[in-house]
Amino acid sequence: MNKFTVEETNLLSIYQTESKRETMKNISAALPFMAEDIQGIAKRLMKKIEDLTEAEYAEFTVYPADEAE
């Protein structure tokens, strides 16, 4: 089910909440403060999150890349 790149996973680890909607809200609020290249990654991430069902989002556990096994 891992549809996310390493960069997307790291961003998601920063902004993820239990709620899909809240996570997208957190990322959206941070967009103006992100570098342009990171904004592109964040926008792509939000689209991927939006495409997940609530059940898929609830099952998804994120670990930053440097903590992955």
C-alpha positions as CSV (number, residue, x, y, z in Angstrom):
1,M,0.0,0.0,0.0
2,N,3.0,2.3,0.3
3,K,2.2,4.8,-2.5
4,F,4.5,7.5,-1.1
5,T,8.0,8.6,-1.9
6,V,10.6,9.0,0.8
7,E,10.2,12.8,0.6
8,E,6.4,12.5,0.9
9,T,6.7,10.1,3.8
10,N,9.0,12.5,5.6
11,L,6.6,15.4,5.1
12,L,3.7,13.3,6.2
13,S,5.6,12.3,9.4
14,I,5.7,16.0,10.3
15,Y,2.1,16.9,9.6
16,Q,0.1,13.7,10.1
17,T,-2.8,13.6,12.5
18,E,-5.4,10.9,13.1
19,S,-7.7,12.7,10.7
20,K,-7.1,12.8,7.0
21,R,-8.8,16.2,6.8
22,E,-6.7,17.7,9.6
23,T,-3.5,16.4,8.0
24,M,-4.3,18.0,4.7
25,K,-5.3,21.2,6.6
26,N,-1.9,21.2,8.4
27,I,0.0,20.7,5.1
28,S,-2.0,23.4,3.3
29,A,-1.4,25.9,6.1
30,A,2.4,25.3,5.9
31,L,2.6,25.6,2.1
32,P,3.3,29.3,2.0
33,F,6.4,28.8,4.3
34,M,7.9,25.9,2.2
35,A,10.5,26.2,-0.5
36,E,9.1,26.0,-4.0
37,D,10.4,22.4,-4.6
38,I,9.0,21.3,-1.3
39,Q,5.6,22.9,-2.2
40,G,5.4,20.6,-5.2
41,I,6.1,17.6,-3.1
42,A,3.5,18.7,-0.5
43,K,0.8,19.3,-3.2
44,R,1.5,15.9,-4.7
45,L,1.3,14.4,-1.2
46,M,-2.1,16.1,-0.5
47,K,-3.5,14.6,-3.7
48,K,-2.4,11.2,-2.7
49,I,-3.9,11.6,0.8
50,E,-7.1,12.8,-0.8
51,D,-7.2,9.7,-2.9
52,L,-7.0,7.4,0.1
53,T,-10.2,6.2,1.7
54,E,-10.7,7.0,5.4
55,A,-10.0,3.3,6.2
56,E,-6.7,3.3,4.2
57,Y,-5.6,6.5,5.9
58,A,-6.4,5.1,9.3
59,E,-4.3,2.0,8.7
60,F,-1.4,3.9,7.3
61,T,1.6,4.3,9.7
62,V,4.3,6.7,8.9
63,Y,7.9,6.5,10.0
64,P,10.5,9.1,8.9
65,A,13.0,7.6,6.4
66,D,15.9,7.7,8.9
67,E,13.9,5.5,11.3
68,A,12.7,2.9,8.7
69,E,14.1,-0.6,8.9
